[in-house]
Amino acid sequence: MNAQQNEIADLMIFDFNDDRQVEKWRTINDTVMGGVSSSSFVEVDSGHARFTGTVSLENNGGFASVRSQPISQNLSECDGLMIRVKGDGQAYKFSLKLDQNFDGVLYQHKFLTVRDNWIEITLPFKDFVPTYRGRVLDDVSPIDAAQIQTLGLMISEKQEGPFVLDVAWIKGIKSASGG
């Protein structure tokens, strides 16, 4: 593999070892629709970010999330993302938006965490599911990686109670097989 291929294969998007990267994310919880879930996304002294809070099903709520500001990288040469996380054993979703609108189509990829263990998870773009307000959409085009604007993390699916997800980094990847 030449140097250019290495660069494409490992395109760092967010490295939370840099505390300024955490400032590029904002919380979006079910409070936007009357729920009472809460969350935060903060720097942790040991060089990673922490997505933490409490999911409540009260008032028809049930989700907590964070979303990045628009990213500056062009991911058109990537087949997917890789994340390094340490979780609490719960299921989370990684999300992508192809525009900067608050509402709209959200492409999601579910992943499971292992309690108190750092793991690296590969999220191929072809496996993301288009959704709108939690409902799966059938008539939406697949992800155009060149159009990815924002990234996000979410906990939902009636997983009521406290949660903690540590995130070391997020990067774009190119598979060895080219797809």
C-alpha positions in Angstrom: 0.0 0.0 0.0 1.5 3.4 -0.9 1.4 6.5 1.3 -1.7 7.9 -0.4 -3.7 4.7 0.1 -2.6 4.7 3.8 -3.9 8.2 4.2 -7.3 7.2 2.6 -7.5 4.0 4.7 -7.1 5.9 7.9 -8.8 9.4 7.7 -9.1 10.7 11.2 -12.3 12.7 11.6 -12.4 13.2 15.4 -9.6 12.4 17.8 -10.8 13.2 21.3 -7.3 13.3 22.7 -7.6 16.9 21.5 -10.1 18.5 23.9 -11.1 21.1 21.3 -12.8 18.3 19.3 -15.4 17.8 22.1 -16.6 21.4 21.7 -17.7 20.5 18.1 -20.6 18.4 19.4 -24.0 19.3 20.8 -26.6 17.3 22.6 -30.0 16.6 21.1 -32.3 14.8 23.5 -36.0 13.8 23.5 -36.7 17.2 25.3 -37.1 18.6 21.7 -40.5 16.7 21.7 -41.4 16.9 25.4 -39.4 14.1 26.9 -37.1 14.4 29.9 -34.0 12.4 29.0 -30.7 14.2 29.6 -27.1 13.8 28.3 -23.8 15.5 28.0 -20.7 15.0 25.9 -17.6 16.0 27.8 -13.8 15.7 27.7 -12.4 13.1 30.1 -8.9 13.6 31.6 -7.6 10.4 30.1 -7.9 11.6 26.5 -11.3 10.7 25.3 -14.9 12.0 25.2 -17.7 10.7 27.3 -21.4 10.6 26.2 -23.3 10.1 29.4 -26.7 10.7 30.8 -30.1 9.1 31.6 -32.8 8.0 29.2 -36.3 8.4 30.4 -39.5 7.0 28.8 -41.6 9.7 30.5 -43.7 12.0 28.4 -43.3 9.7 25.4 -39.5 10.3 25.4 -36.8 7.7 25.1 -33.7 8.9 23.5 -30.5 10.9 24.1 -28.0 11.9 21.4 -25.1 14.1 20.4 -24.3 15.4 16.9 -21.2 17.0 15.5 -20.9 20.3 13.8 -20.4 20.0 10.0 -17.2 18.0 9.4 -14.5 19.3 7.1 -13.4 16.0 5.6 -14.6 14.6 2.3 -15.4 11.0 2.9 -15.9 10.1 -0.8 -12.9 7.7 -0.8 -14.1 5.9 2.3 -16.3 2.8 2.5 -17.3 3.4 6.1 -16.2 4.5 9.6 -14.4 3.0 12.5 -14.9 4.0 16.1 -13.0 3.2 19.2 -15.4 3.0 22.2 -15.7 1.7 25.7 -19.3 1.2 26.7 -21.6 0.0 29.4 -22.9 -3.1 27.5 -25.9 -1.3 26.0 -26.7 -0.8 22.3 -26.1 2.5 20.6 -26.6 4.0 17.2 -24.1 5.9 15.1 -25.8 8.4 12.8 -24.9 10.4 9.7 -26.7 13.3 8.1 -26.2 14.4 4.5 -27.4 18.0 5.2 -27.0 20.5 8.0 -30.7 20.7 8.8 -31.8 20.0 12.3 -34.5 17.6 11.3 -34.6 15.2 8.3 -33.3 11.9 7.2 -30.8 10.3 9.6 -28.8 7.3 8.5 -28.2 5.0 11.5 -26.0 2.0 12.3 -26.7 0.1 15.5 -23.7 -1.2 17.5 -23.2 -3.1 20.7 -20.8 -2.2 23.4 -18.9 -4.5 25.8 -19.0 -3.3 29.4 -15.8 -1.6 30.5 -13.8 -2.8 27.4 -12.3 -0.7 24.7 -13.3 -2.0 21.3 -13.0 -0.9 17.7 -16.2 -1.1 15.6 -16.4 -1.0 11.8 -19.5 0.7 10.4 -19.7 0.2 6.6 -21.8 3.0 4.9 -23.7 0.3 3.0 -25.1 -1.0 6.3 -26.6 2.3 7.5 -30.4 2.5 7.6 -32.2 5.7 6.5 -34.7 6.8 9.2 -36.9 9.8 9.9 -37.9 10.4 13.6 -37.1 6.8 14.4 -39.0 5.3 11.5 -37.2 3.3 8.8 -37.5 4.8 5.3 -37.8 2.6 2.1 -37.7 5.3 -0.6 -34.4 7.0 0.2 -31.1 6.8 -1.8 -28.1 5.0 -0.2 -25.5 7.2 1.4 -23.3 9.3 -0.8 -20.2 9.5 1.3 -19.2 12.8 -0.4 -22.3 14.4 1.1 -21.8 13.4 4.7 -22.2 16.6 6.8 -22.6 15.6 10.5 -21.9 12.5 12.7 -23.8 11.5 15.8 -24.3 9.0 18.6 -27.6 8.0 20.1 -29.1 5.7 22.7 -32.8 4.8 22.3 -35.0 1.7 21.9 -36.5 1.8 25.4 -33.1 1.5 27.1 -34.3 3.4 30.2 -31.8 4.5 32.8 -28.2 5.7 33.0 -25.7 5.2 30.3 -22.0 5.9 29.6 -20.2 5.6 26.3 -16.5 6.7 26.1 -15.2 7.5 22.6 -11.5 7.7 21.7 -11.7 8.5 18.0 -13.8 8.3 14.8 -12.2 7.8 11.4 -13.1 7.1 7.8 -11.9 3.8 6.5 -11.4 2.2 3.0 -11.8 -1.5 3.0 -9.0 -3.7 1.5 -11.5 -5.1 -1.0 -12.7 -1.7 -2.1 -16.2 -2.1 -0.9 
